[in-house]
Amino acid sequence: ENLEQRRSILYNEIVDPLRQLIEGTGWDAELDDFEQTALSPKKPQPRPVTRATVVDIPVQAALKSDPWLEEIALLGRTLRQERRKSSVNGSLLKMAILDTGYDENAPVFNTPGRSGRIKAWKDLVFNSPRPVDTDGHGTNLLTLLLQLECPASVYVARVAESSRILQSAAGAIAEAIRTAATEWDVDFISLHIQAIREAIADAVHIKRGAITFFAAANNDGFNSREMFPANMGESVISVRGTNRNGGFESKYNPPTSSDEAVFGTLGVDVVSDWPGSDIGRAMSGCSVATPIAVTIAAMLLEYAAARPRDFDLDDLRLMRTRRGVFEMFKGM
């Protein structure tokens, strides 16, 4: 009975609104416009932000957030069951994470099947053939995605040895973006760092708009503006952090700079794995909220993909664009 209730909620809250959204906006007549829209002029790049994008929190404080995260993970497992029962045989969404790498011995990989979700690894720092993370930032964000049962195949690029120098790794980030768009052919790219504008624009062009970047808005609260690349408008979904009650956390989020809707999800006291720790580490900030937002978007698309009677291939392609994800989030 509980599963049937969840199916009903998923249909009423996701499928039906998405179908009405697509029909109401006339997206099906605008397929050829996405590439041009995604490459429209962008705002000037603000000054670099030098502080770290995550903040340590005592692990005990994170327990308040766990029930909500478990609900997200349960939704992910439900969606996986739904897909298995459907006649859809298409591949999972592809997602790239560009960060400090990951620790393949993290506790999350003790769960059978999780290591198989990682489809590719590329080290742009020291060209290590095996996964490595001497910082911990990348491990924390990747394992959070896996714990949330994100319905996507994951591709990982190590673009910096330390999270403290991520913002100066422009060359490695640009190469990782090109690899993600051309070699890996991903749908989503999760950025918790600065990146360069040209590489993002090239990836959007290569994928004809059918790629969405997610980036942390900032972590300095009202002390700083929305950072690049989160402020790139039509190319990137800017992600803010909320507390467990759904309120935007002013300690981390920048002021809004336009009339466009802004989105956020849990970004306070979130526990995930950390190299060398069996109990994990609780973190807070917009960069922590980013993988959760990516997971929610992937779940929406996964559910739609398992409903071919409701959503055709053109619908799914539109949903993979930045505009599609933006409208789905706004509809929620």
Stockholm file with secondary structure:
# STOCKHOLM 1.0

chainA/1-332         ENLEQRRSILYNEIVDPLRQLIEGTGWDAELDDFEQTALSPKKPQPRPVTRATVVDIPVQAALKSDPWLEEIALLGRTLRQERRKSSVNGSLLKMAILDTGYDENAPVFNTPGRSGRIKAWKDLVFNSPRPVDTDGHGTNLLTLLLQLECPASVYVARVAESSRILQSAAGAIAEAIRTAATEWDVDFISLHIQAIREAIADAVHIKRGAITFFAAANNDGFNSREMFPANMGESVISVRGTNRNGGFESKYNPPTSSDEAVFGTLGVDVVSDWPGSDIGRAMSGCSVATPIAVTIAAMLLEYAAARPRDFDLDDLRLMRTRRGVFEMFKGM
#=GR chainA/1-332 SS CHHHHHHHHHIIIIIHHHHHHHHHHTGGGCGGGHHHHHTSCCCCCCCCCCSCSCEEECGGGGGGTHHHHHHHHHHHHHHHHHHHHSSCCCCCEEEEEEESCCCTTSGGGGSTTSGGGEEEEEESSSCCSSCCCSSSHHHHHHHHHHHTTCSEEEEEEECCSSGGGGGGCHHHHHHHHHHHHHTSCCSEEEESSCCCHHHHHHHHHHTTTCCEEEEECCSSGGGSCCCTTTTCGGGEEEEEEECTTSCBCTTTCCCCCSSSCCEEEECSSEEEEETTEEEEEEEESHHHHHHHHHHHHHHHHHHHHTCTTTCCHHHHHHHTSHHHHHHHHHHC
#=GC SS_cons         CHHHHHHHHHIIIIIHHHHHHHHHHTGGGCGGGHHHHHTSCCCCCCCCCCSCSCEEECGGGGGGTHHHHHHHHHHHHHHHHHHHHSSCCCCCEEEEEEESCCCTTSGGGGSTTSGGGEEEEEESSSCCSSCCCSSSHHHHHHHHHHHTTCSEEEEEEECCSSGGGGGGCHHHHHHHHHHHHHTSCCSEEEESSCCCHHHHHHHHHHTTTCCEEEEECCSSGGGSCCCTTTTCGGGEEEEEEECTTSCBCTTTCCCCCSSSCCEEEECSSEEEEETTEEEEEEEESHHHHHHHHHHHHHHHHHHHHTCTTTCCHHHHHHHTSHHHHHHHHHHC
//
